[in-house]
Amino acid sequence: MTPPKSIRTLSDKIEGGFNYAIYNLSNTPIHLLENLLRKIQIYPKIFFKTNNTKELHIGKYDEGPTVNEQFHFSKIEESKIINPKLDPLLPKIVAFMSFSARRQGNSKVDPFWDDVAETAVHYPVLSLMRSENNTLIGFFLDSKYHILVQSILDLLQTHDDGSQSSDNLTNDFQIDEIISFKDFNHMLVNSLDQIASQKISKVVLTRPQIVSWNKDRDINKILSQYYSNEPVNEEFRFHFEIAPNLIFLGKTPELLVNYQNGVIQTEALAGTLARGSNEQEDSINAETLLSSEKYAEEHLIVVKQLVKSLEQYGKPILETETPVVRKLKHVQHLLTRISVTTAKVDLFNLLLELHPTPALGGEPKKAAVKLISEIEPFWRGYYGSPVGWIGRNGSGKFYVAIRSGIIKDNNALLYAGAGIVRNSDPQQEWDEITLKFKQMLNTLNLALLTRED
């Protein structure tokens, strides 16, 4: 297998009996990363993007750790297919996991998830990684994928970006609310009853929407717009193309866990208000977040539970004594960063300990998740699930898949949620979710404004 002359070989073989090649593509135009994703006809395709890095993972070479029906992962041993000299490059285990066990019952929501597994954990056939200093491609040198890999190298040789004229995206879309405000209010009242009886202190309710558009719109051009916008303020953007025209994607500001060099990092992100229309209004909203008893309670519940979960690993440290405000394009959140220094950690077990945090499920976890399954008339699928990767020695990084949805053909099922605590107001929570939908709709370039109810 011959790489283009412009590509420098870093490794031709990974120790441990697996053939794995890594090439340096730093002289290759960066837009090839996105266009390769659209050209290669092998699935799944997974795209990760932050402010500093881009990653593209294609195909399924081998299964990662097994998952039983309770979502408990087998203990992961130190991988033999990773050469320490190449760490933290490639390959990685990539993973998507559903929020809860699959359940049916909604004729509009269920078809989106019919062909989606509850979990996806595997080694990709091929991975592309772009950081500030390097662009790398890595792949397994297995004969089964020889033609695929050579075709990619040929494509890089020609620098054919496969770009096409952009779609004139117009607002020819339709939004279908899965639940009405009346139904949402009923769910919220039910939740407040549980809180009043002290069975739970918080629960997060979600609300899905279906967005439909013109059938002849090219989904790849919608995704092209999705790639072109840079993440804002540490947002994590992800794209999981399960099959042709079946894609789970989103952009999330919420880190679940980052485990590197013996340090566990996590974030409490809870409490939300809109950005202001001007600087003065924006500052007033930020001050309201910081001074509100309701938002403080919602946030503190998350902080306490994360600290409690991390105490078994050492003494958790809060970066700030009080929350700070993280500002995104349409909304702003209360944020507290938490870390703990520890010995070697089984990252999958840590994920199970943390997920779902009270920011996505509630508190206490078991009772809140049970209530969600009883009162939400739909399955969340991958919404709110851990999404990320595991590298050498079990290090890795996972985010929470909020501000997300699944596209199937010419329809997108979007999810957003709000934390319910005592004194939560139904209209205020409904409006908060509407703000989050607005952010997702803009990201997909399907609309500039949500519809008026």
VMD Tcl script that draws the C-alpha trace (Angstrom):
set ca {
  {0.00 0.00 0.00}
  {1.71 3.17 -1.22}
  {0.99 6.58 0.29}
  {1.28 9.81 -1.70}
  {4.77 11.33 -1.76}
  {3.53 14.27 0.31}
  {2.50 11.97 3.17}
  {5.15 11.13 5.75}
  {4.95 7.68 7.34}
  {5.04 7.68 11.14}
  {4.46 3.98 11.69}
  {3.92 0.92 9.55}
  {3.11 -1.52 12.31}
  {1.63 -1.44 15.78}
  {3.04 -3.83 18.37}
  {0.93 -6.75 19.48}
  {0.35 -8.55 16.20}
  {-1.91 -5.95 14.60}
  {-0.84 -4.14 11.45}
  {-1.69 -0.48 11.77}
  {-0.31 2.43 9.78}
  {-0.17 6.10 10.72}
  {0.66 8.78 8.17}
  {1.22 12.50 8.62}
  {-1.10 14.59 6.42}
  {-0.08 18.01 7.70}
  {0.48 19.29 4.16}
  {-2.99 18.15 3.04}
  {-5.83 20.72 2.86}
  {-7.93 20.50 6.02}
  {-11.24 20.51 4.14}
  {-10.43 17.00 2.91}
  {-11.35 15.72 6.37}
  {-14.97 16.77 5.92}
  {-15.21 15.75 2.26}
  {-13.77 12.30 2.92}
  {-16.62 11.71 5.32}
  {-19.13 12.28 2.55}
  {-17.29 10.29 -0.12}
  {-16.46 7.01 1.64}
  {-19.29 4.48 1.45}
  {-18.57 2.51 4.61}
  {-20.39 2.79 7.93}
  {-20.52 3.87 10.65}
  {-18.86 7.26 10.26}
  {-18.12 9.29 13.38}
  {-17.04 12.91 13.44}
  {-15.83 14.79 16.55}
  {-14.96 18.47 16.62}
  {-13.85 20.93 19.30}
  {-12.19 24.33 19.12}
  {-8.76 22.72 18.73}
  {-9.25 19.33 17.11}
  {-11.18 17.42 14.48}
  {-11.53 13.65 14.35}
  {-13.11 11.36 11.77}
  {-13.57 7.65 12.49}
  {-14.82 5.32 9.78}
  {-15.97 1.70 9.81}
  {-15.87 -1.00 12.45}
  {-12.67 -3.06 12.60}
  {-13.38 -4.82 15.87}
  {-15.82 -4.63 18.74}
  {-14.75 -2.85 21.87}
  {-15.71 -3.92 25.41}
  {-18.96 -5.84 25.59}
  {-22.07 -4.37 27.14}
  {-24.80 -6.34 28.84}
  {-28.42 -5.31 28.96}
  {-27.85 -3.29 32.15}
  {-25.13 -1.30 30.36}
  {-22.36 -2.59 32.60}
  {-19.10 -2.75 30.66}
  {-16.59 -5.53 31.02}
  {-13.34 -4.49 32.63}
  {-11.10 -3.09 29.93}
  {-7.54 -4.36 29.94}
  {-4.61 -2.35 28.67}
  {-4.90 -2.51 24.89}
  {-2.18 -4.43 23.05}
  {-2.81 -2.67 19.79}
  {-1.50 0.66 21.00}
  {2.17 1.52 20.65}
  {3.15 3.74 23.59}
  {5.43 5.74 21.31}
  {2.43 6.82 19.26}
  {0.14 7.67 22.15}
  {-2.05 9.72 22.17}
  {-2.57 9.29 18.45}
  {-4.50 6.30 17.15}
  {-6.41 3.97 17.24}
  {-9.13 4.66 19.78}
  {-12.25 2.95 20.99}
  {-15.23 5.15 20.12}
  {-18.54 4.82 21.91}
  {-22.16 5.97 21.86}
  {-24.61 4.68 24.47}
  {-28.34 5.19 24.84}
  {-29.73 7.08 27.82}
  {-31.74 4.07 29.00}
  {-33.01 0.67 27.87}
  {-35.05 0.76 24.68}
  {-38.79 1.15 25.04}
  {-41.52 1.54 22.46}
  {-44.78 3.43 22.57}
  {-44.64 6.54 20.39}
  {-45.55 6.08 16.72}
  {-43.75 9.29 15.69}
  {-40.54 8.80 17.68}
  {-39.96 5.03 17.44}
  {-39.26 4.84 13.66}
  {-36.22 7.09 14.05}
  {-34.55 4.55 16.36}
  {-35.68 1.26 14.75}
  {-32.29 0.63 13.08}
  {-30.13 2.00 15.90}
  {-28.43 -0.23 18.47}
  {-28.65 0.71 22.13}
  {-24.85 0.90 22.24}
  {-22.05 1.33 19.71}
  {-18.56 0.55 21.03}
  {-15.78 -0.38 18.58}
  {-12.37 0.22 17.01}
  {-12.77 2.16 13.76}
  {-11.16 0.83 10.57}
  {-9.73 4.24 9.78}
  {-9.26 7.44 11.75}
  {-8.33 10.97 10.80}
  {-7.18 13.47 13.41}
  {-6.47 17.15 13.06}
  {-4.88 19.12 15.90}
  {-3.19 22.50 15.98}
  {0.11 20.97 14.84}
  {-0.68 17.77 12.95}
  {-3.07 16.07 10.59}
  {-2.83 12.29 10.92}
  {-4.46 9.30 9.26}
  {-4.35 5.85 10.84}
  {-5.86 2.56 9.69}
  {-5.68 -1.19 10.12}
  {-3.73 -2.90 7.33}
  {-6.23 -5.71 6.99}
  {-6.76 -7.19 3.52}
  {-10.50 -6.81 3.97}
  {-10.08 -3.03 3.84}
  {-7.11 -2.81 1.48}
  {-9.14 -1.40 -1.42}
  {-10.83 1.13 0.84}
  {-7.59 2.44 2.30}
  {-5.85 2.60 -1.08}
  {-8.76 4.55 -2.54}
  {-8.44 7.06 0.31}
  {-4.73 7.44 -0.33}
  {-5.45 7.93 -4.02}
  {-8.02 10.58 -3.16}
  {-5.48 12.41 -1.03}
  {-2.96 12.14 -3.86}
  {-5.26 14.00 -6.23}
  {-6.46 16.48 -3.59}
  {-9.94 16.10 -5.02}
  {-12.13 17.69 -2.41}
  {-15.38 16.62 -4.05}
  {-16.95 19.96 -3.23}
  {-20.20 20.93 -4.84}
  {-22.16 24.11 -5.14}
  {-23.90 25.01 -1.93}
  {-27.59 24.45 -1.42}
  {-29.76 27.52 -1.19}
  {-31.21 26.64 2.16}
  {-34.59 28.21 2.66}
  {-37.00 27.93 5.53}
  {-39.20 25.36 3.75}
  {-39.40 23.28 6.89}
  {-42.15 22.09 9.16}
  {-41.98 21.58 12.93}
  {-44.13 18.98 14.67}
  {-44.33 19.07 18.47}
  {-44.44 15.52 19.84}
  {-46.07 16.67 23.06}
  {-48.24 19.73 23.63}
  {-47.72 22.34 26.31}
  {-50.68 20.77 28.13}
  {-48.94 17.37 28.12}
  {-45.66 18.92 29.22}
  {-47.41 20.74 32.05}
  {-48.96 17.44 33.18}
  {-45.48 15.86 33.27}
  {-44.13 18.80 35.23}
  {-46.97 18.78 37.77}
  {-46.42 15.06 38.27}
  {-42.73 15.76 38.86}
  {-43.45 18.55 41.34}
  {-45.70 16.17 43.30}
  {-42.77 13.73 43.56}
  {-40.51 16.57 44.71}
  {-43.05 17.78 47.28}
  {-43.29 14.28 48.72}
  {-39.45 14.22 48.91}
  {-39.15 11.15 46.69}
  {-36.85 13.16 44.42}
  {-35.22 16.58 44.61}
  {-34.84 17.11 40.86}
  {-35.81 15.52 37.55}
  {-34.95 16.53 33.99}
  {-37.83 16.45 31.52}
  {-37.27 16.38 27.77}
  {-39.36 17.52 24.86}
  {-38.84 16.23 21.31}
  {-39.64 17.95 18.03}
  {-39.70 16.59 14.49}
  {-38.36 18.94 11.83}
  {-39.16 18.03 8.22}
  {-37.85 19.66 5.06}
  {-38.00 19.42 1.28}
  {-37.32 15.84 0.17}
  {-34.85 16.83 -2.51}
  {-32.56 18.66 -0.10}
  {-29.15 16.96 0.01}
  {-28.44 15.90 3.57}
  {-24.69 16.12 2.90}
  {-25.07 19.82 2.15}
  {-26.90 20.35 5.41}
  {-24.01 18.56 7.13}
  {-21.52 20.71 5.24}
  {-23.08 23.76 6.88}
  {-22.96 21.92 10.19}
  {-19.19 21.40 9.82}
  {-18.41 24.90 8.62}
  {-19.40 26.68 11.83}
  {-16.79 26.58 14.56}
  {-17.76 25.34 18.04}
  {-18.34 28.12 20.55}
  {-16.73 28.29 24.00}
  {-15.57 24.68 24.40}
  {-18.54 23.09 22.68}
  {-18.11 19.52 21.48}
  {-19.66 18.73 18.10}
  {-20.39 15.12 17.12}
  {-21.86 13.29 14.16}
  {-22.60 9.55 14.06}
  {-23.63 8.37 10.61}
  {-25.05 4.93 11.35}
  {-26.15 4.20 7.77}
  {-26.94 6.26 4.65}
  {-29.40 9.00 5.64}
  {-29.43 7.91 9.29}
  {-27.37 10.25 11.46}
  {-27.26 11.13 15.15}
  {-25.62 14.50 15.72}
  {-25.44 17.48 17.99}
  {-23.24 20.00 19.74}
  {-22.93 19.93 23.48}
  {-21.26 22.21 26.01}
  {-21.38 19.55 28.74}
  {-18.31 17.50 29.63}
  {-19.12 14.25 31.43}
  {-15.58 13.06 32.17}
  {-12.04 13.65 31.00}
  {-9.45 11.21 32.37}
  {-5.84 11.94 31.49}
  {-2.57 11.35 33.36}
  {-4.23 10.30 36.60}
  {-6.61 13.26 36.79}
  {-10.41 12.99 36.51}
  {-12.23 16.13 35.38}
  {-15.97 16.67 35.16}
  {-18.39 19.60 35.03}
  {-21.67 20.56 36.60}
  {-23.62 22.47 33.96}
  {-27.12 23.31 35.18}
  {-29.20 26.45 35.35}
  {-30.07 28.18 32.07}
  {-31.19 31.60 30.86}
  {-31.23 33.27 27.46}
  {-28.48 35.54 26.18}
  {-29.49 39.17 26.17}
  {-30.30 41.18 23.04}
  {-27.59 43.66 24.08}
  {-24.65 43.75 26.46}
  {-26.63 45.27 29.31}
  {-29.47 42.74 29.09}
  {-26.93 39.93 28.78}
  {-25.23 41.03 32.00}
  {-28.58 41.28 33.81}
  {-29.46 37.73 32.77}
  {-26.07 36.48 33.95}
  {-26.56 38.18 37.32}
  {-30.03 36.64 37.57}
  {-28.50 33.20 37.03}
  {-25.95 33.79 39.76}
  {-28.43 35.22 42.29}
  {-31.55 33.12 41.67}
  {-32.48 30.63 44.41}
  {-34.13 28.34 41.86}
  {-31.09 28.13 39.59}
  {-28.73 27.82 42.55}
  {-30.69 24.85 43.87}
  {-30.81 23.18 40.46}
  {-27.05 23.62 40.05}
  {-26.05 22.63 43.58}
  {-27.89 19.30 43.29}
  {-25.65 18.41 40.34}
  {-22.45 19.58 42.06}
  {-23.15 17.57 45.21}
  {-23.88 14.37 43.33}
  {-20.76 14.66 41.15}
  {-18.61 15.28 44.22}
  {-20.17 12.29 45.96}
  {-19.51 10.06 42.94}
  {-15.85 11.13 42.76}
  {-15.05 10.80 46.48}
  {-14.18 7.11 46.08}
  {-11.25 8.16 43.85}
  {-9.79 10.88 46.09}
  {-10.61 14.37 47.34}
  {-12.61 16.28 44.71}
  {-11.56 19.88 44.12}
  {-13.92 22.60 42.90}
  {-12.18 25.02 40.55}
  {-14.31 27.86 41.93}
  {-16.15 28.14 45.25}
  {-19.24 29.46 43.50}
  {-20.53 28.80 39.97}
  {-19.40 30.85 37.00}
  {-21.43 31.63 33.88}
  {-20.69 29.90 30.58}
  {-22.04 31.90 27.66}
  {-23.11 30.15 24.45}
  {-24.68 31.67 21.35}
  {-28.31 31.62 22.52}
  {-28.14 30.58 26.18}
  {-25.93 30.89 29.25}
  {-25.42 28.30 31.98}
  {-24.12 28.03 35.51}
  {-20.87 26.04 35.49}
  {-18.71 24.42 38.16}
  {-15.60 22.43 37.19}
  {-14.59 19.55 39.46}
  {-11.41 17.43 39.44}
  {-9.74 14.71 41.46}
  {-6.27 13.13 41.25}
  {-6.33 9.37 41.49}
  {-4.68 6.11 40.57}
  {-5.64 4.08 37.50}
  {-9.38 4.20 36.77}
  {-11.64 1.93 34.77}
  {-13.21 4.65 32.63}
  {-16.31 2.64 31.69}
  {-17.07 1.98 35.35}
  {-16.59 5.68 36.04}
  {-19.05 6.49 33.25}
  {-21.61 4.25 34.88}
  {-21.03 5.97 38.21}
  {-21.59 9.42 36.73}
  {-24.24 8.81 34.06}
  {-26.82 10.13 34.04}
  {-25.82 13.07 36.20}
  {-28.59 15.08 37.86}
  {-28.16 17.53 34.96}
  {-29.74 14.93 32.62}
  {-31.60 12.51 34.87}
  {-32.28 13.87 38.32}
  {-31.60 13.15 41.96}
  {-31.63 10.57 43.36}
  {-30.66 8.94 40.09}
  {-32.61 5.69 40.33}
  {-35.90 7.31 41.36}
  {-35.58 10.11 38.81}
  {-34.83 7.77 35.90}
  {-37.76 5.57 36.94}
  {-40.06 8.61 36.95}
  {-38.80 9.65 33.50}
  {-39.64 6.21 32.11}
  {-43.14 6.47 33.56}
  {-44.14 9.98 32.47}
  {-42.21 10.64 29.22}
  {-44.22 9.02 26.39}
  {-41.18 8.41 24.17}
  {-37.67 6.91 24.19}
  {-34.73 9.30 24.45}
  {-32.45 7.11 22.34}
  {-28.92 8.53 22.34}
  {-30.08 11.90 23.67}
  {-28.32 12.65 26.95}
  {-26.01 9.66 26.54}
  {-22.22 9.53 26.95}
  {-20.40 10.08 23.65}
  {-16.64 9.98 23.25}
  {-13.54 7.84 23.04}
  {-11.08 5.74 25.03}
  {-7.38 5.64 24.21}
  {-4.30 3.98 25.62}
  {-4.37 2.76 29.23}
  {-8.05 3.59 29.55}
  {-7.63 7.36 29.29}
  {-10.38 9.11 27.41}
  {-12.96 11.82 27.16}
  {-16.76 11.70 27.11}
  {-19.38 14.40 26.72}
  {-23.12 14.37 27.37}
  {-25.13 14.24 24.14}
  {-27.47 17.15 24.81}
  {-28.61 19.63 22.12}
  {-28.84 16.61 19.84}
  {-31.10 14.74 17.47}
  {-31.30 12.02 14.86}
  {-31.80 12.63 11.14}
  {-33.57 10.01 9.08}
  {-34.07 10.81 5.39}
  {-35.74 14.24 5.28}
  {-36.76 14.40 8.95}
  {-34.89 15.28 12.13}
  {-36.00 14.25 15.61}
  {-34.55 16.81 18.03}
  {-34.43 16.66 21.83}
  {-33.90 19.27 24.53}
  {-34.66 19.29 28.23}
  {-34.97 21.35 31.41}
  {-34.26 20.62 35.06}
  {-37.32 20.59 37.32}
  {-36.98 21.51 40.99}
  {-39.45 22.84 43.51}
  {-41.07 26.07 42.37}
  {-40.31 25.37 38.71}
  {-42.69 27.27 36.43}
  {-44.19 25.32 33.47}
  {-44.06 28.21 31.00}
  {-40.52 29.14 32.01}
  {-39.30 25.55 31.54}
  {-41.11 25.25 28.18}
  {-39.49 28.50 27.03}
  {-36.05 27.31 28.17}
  {-36.38 24.20 26.00}
  {-37.55 26.34 23.08}
  {-34.33 28.36 23.38}
  {-32.30 25.18 23.19}
  {-34.22 24.06 20.10}
  {-33.44 27.39 18.47}
  {-29.73 26.70 18.95}
  {-30.02 23.28 17.31}
  {-32.14 24.52 14.43}
  {-29.58 27.18 13.66}
  {-26.79 24.61 13.84}
  {-28.51 22.42 11.28}
  {-29.21 25.51 9.18}
  {-32.84 24.48 8.89}
  {-34.23 27.66 10.39}
  {-33.35 30.99 11.93}
  {-36.24 31.07 14.34}
  {-38.48 28.50 15.94}
  {-42.13 28.72 14.99}
  {-44.59 30.79 16.92}
  {-47.05 28.65 18.92}
}
mol new
graphics top color blue
foreach p $ca { graphics top sphere $p radius 0.5 }
foreach p [lrange $ca 0 end-1] q [lrange $ca 1 end] { graphics top cylinder $p $q radius 0.2 }
display resetview
